[in-house]
Structure formats: C-alpha cells, structure tokens
C-alpha cells in the first residue's frame, strides 16, 4: 500500500513539474523606454567633479505568461577595457509578477565608477581620458545569466532636479 501511494505521489509530482515549465526570459522580456546619460555624482576629493554613467529602463513582458522573481545583473563596460568596470545586481521583477503586455516601473541603475574632473562637468566629453561606456543587462534564471541587451551610454549630462527656493513669508 505504501509503495502504491509513493508511486502515485511521484507521478503527480512529475506531472505538476511539466505544467510549470520555465519561461524563456530571452524571448519573454524586452527592455524598453531606455534613457542613458551621465549623472553628476557630486564634488569629491577636494573639489573634483565626479560623473557616473546612468541607465534607466523598463522591463516589458512580451510573452504570453506571467513572469515573476527575476533578478538582473546590470554591467557597466568602458569601451576598450578588458572587463566590466562595475556591476549591480538588482531585483527586476518581484514575487507579485509581471503580466503579459505589462511593464515595470522605471528602473534606475548608476555605476559607482566614472570620471573625476578638475574641469566643469560640461567638459567631460572633451577630456583626454574620456571613453564611452556601454551597459549590458542579464537576467538570472536557474543560476544562468541570460543576455537581455546592450546599450551605449549617450554623451549627455542628465540635469539634476532643481532645488526649490524656500517659501517667502
């Protein structure tokens, strides 16, 4: 009796595994609404202007099944360098899931590494040591990294939000 019950239980578990096949994230996710540029990180090291690459995007479910629990690796590469300069592991889609045709809220990722200049930040792109950056995005699924896209960081300085003046009495 125990053997028969064990056999039925194994059969049910194996069949339930077939219905829960994994989503191919490379086919089901698309990176949309991309906005890149250079963010003014602030003044560091006694007066140097620090500029870092910035990448904003949305994930869109272009598949026909809900997707949940997707972790992303966002990797920053300096053109001509042998490897990545910086990377961030972030939560792309949580446990609530992302329905077909739906998109996430905008996701902002900035590198901790960039350029420090004595010159004004507006002169970043003319600096002799400046090289462009590229962002590569990967989804993590079953321990594997699946490439989702590669995006050049545009040569533009992202304006900082204006500080509002204090209210006058």
Buried (B, 14 or more C-beta within 10 A) or exposed (E): EEEEEEEEEEEEEEEEEEEEEEBEBBEBBBBEEBBBBBBBBEEEEEEBBBBBBBBBBBBBBEBEEBBEEBBBBBBBBBEEEEEBBBBBEEEBBEEEBBEEEBBBEEBEBBBEBBBBBEEEBEEBEEEEEBEBBBBBBBBBBEEEBBEBBEBBBBEEBBEEEEEEEEEEE
